[in-house]
């Protein structure tokens, strides 16, 4: 089987002179997982360009157990170009699943749930919790406001009781198989796309 080449090689000369380009990437090649528009760009330049077109959506993740799924959620948040990702709890989190996409994101840490809730209240942002628990509303039957923050808990324990008391709504993703729940990283991607459908792709 032919080996797959990841990224692109050195840029042919003459090199572009725009300051957004990274001389090292131009020289050695760009192996980052970015769309073609951002090939050979500096990380700071990519982030600055994304900041011009961020979607209004925010994502929040409770980080009490150093859950490896946080990286997966951040990567999905990058794919949907959300405005900010809030990490509630431990400042340090498992970045492996993010595949360096966290470099392009606005990530905000809150030491406590109360700190997070106050920040969202100050921004007049709707806190929507995502968890498959009794009395949760089907996400397909829910209107997700434009100025929303979707909140996710850890794999296994789900959302804490502390965060649930601040939620305006608790929504669940409908399931039809035998498993009790889908992976939280998968659930986050689905929930983000539902918001995108309602607020970005709407006709």
N, C-alpha and C positions, 0 to 999 in steps of 0.2 A: 504494500500500500504506500502511495506517495505521501511523504511527510507534508503536513499542512504548514504553510508559511503564515505566521501571525504578524500583522502590522505591515509596515513598508520599510524598505531599505533607505540608505542615504539619499537625500534630495539631489537631483542632478544640478550641476552648476550651469549658470550663475545662480546663487542662492537668493531668495527674496530678502529684502532689506527691512521690511516692516518689523517694528520692535515686538510684535506679538509672537514672532517665531523664535523658537529655542535653538540657539546655535549648535548645542550638543545633539539635538534630535536631527537637525539638518545634516550633521556630519555623520552620525552613527545609525540613523534610522529611527522610526517611531513604532514601538511595539505596544503602545497603549491601546486599550479597547475603546476607541473613540470613533465617531462618525467621520467621514471623509473631510467634512468642512473644517474639522479641528486638527487635521494631521499637521504635525511639526509645531503646533502652538505650545507656548508656555502654559503650565497649569493655571497660573494666575490670570492669563488672558482668556482661557476657556471659561473659567468661573465668572469673570467680569462680563463676558458675552452672554452667558446663561442668565446672569442677574437681570439683564435687560428684558427678558421674556418669561420670568418665573410665573408659574400658575399660583393662584391665591391659596391653594391648599397647603396646610401644614400637617406634619405627621409627628406623633409623640410615641415614645416607646419606654416602658418601665424597665429599668436595668437594675434589678436586685440580685440576679443570679449570673451575671456575665454571659447571657444567652448568646450562642453563636448565630442565632437567627437575626440578630440586630443588623449585622452586615448585609444580609440578604434584603432586609427591608430598606436599608439605606440605598442599596443598589437600585431597587425598584423606584424609590423616591427620585433618584437621579434620572431614571428613564422617563419619568413623568414630569420632570423639572419642577418639583414642588418648591415652594418658597423657603421653607425651613423645616428642619428635623429637630425635635426636642428629645433629649435623653433625660429621663427622670430617674434620679438615684445616683449610682456610681458614675463618676466622670469617665473612667476608663471602660471601654467596651471592646468586644471582639470584632476587630475590623477585617478579619480574613475574608468573610463572605462579601464584603463591600467591593472587593477587587479594585481598590484605590479610588472608587467613585466618590468617597467621602471628601476628597480633595476639592471637588467641584461644588460641594454643598455648603449651605449655611447651617451649621450645627450648634445648637444652644443647649447647655446643660442646666438642669434644675436639681438642686440637692434634695428637695422634698416635693411631695405632691402639692402641698399648700403653695409653695413658690410657683410651681407650674400653673396652678389654677388661678392665682392672682394675676400672673402675666397674661393668661388668656382672657381674663375678665377685663383687664386694662385695654386689651386690643379689641374687645367686644367680639370675640371669636367663639363660635359654637363648638363645644366639646362633644364629640360623638365617639362613644366607646364601641369597639368591635370585639365581640366575644360570643361564643355559642352557649348561652346560659338561658335558663327558663325566663320567659317573659320578654326576651330580646325580640325586636321587630325584624322581620325579613328585610334584608337590604334592598331587594327588588321592589319592595313596597314603600320605600323610604325616600323622601326628598332630602338630599344632602345640600345644605346651603353653600353658597360660594365661599363665604368666610368660615370655613370649617377646619377643625383639627381632628384628625382621626387618631384614636388612641389604641395602642396594642400592648398586651401583656406578654409575659414570658411563656415559652413553650412548656406546657404542662399545667402550671398553676393559673395561667390566664391573668386577667386583670385583678388588681387588688381591690378589696372593699373600699379602701380609702379613695381610690380614683373614681370608682363607680358612683360615689355619692355626688361628684361634681359633674357627671355626665348629663347632658341634656337629653340624650337618647342612647340606648344600647341596641346595636344592630347585629344581626347574625347573617352569615352566608348560608343559604339553603343547601342541604346535602341530600343525596339520594342513595348512598351506598351503606356499607356496614360499619365503616369507621366512625368513631365518635366525633372526630374533628379533623380538619386539615391542618397542615403545618402552618404556624403563624406567619412565616415568610410568604407562603402561598396566599393565605388569607389577606395579608396586607396588599399584595399586588392586585388581587381581585377588587378589594374595596377602593383602592386608588383609581382603578380603571372605571368603576361605577361613577365615582365623582367626576372623572374626566368626561364620561359620556354625558352626564347631566349638565356640566358647566362649561365644557370646552367644545365638545362635538355636537352640542345641541343645535337643532335647526330652527 
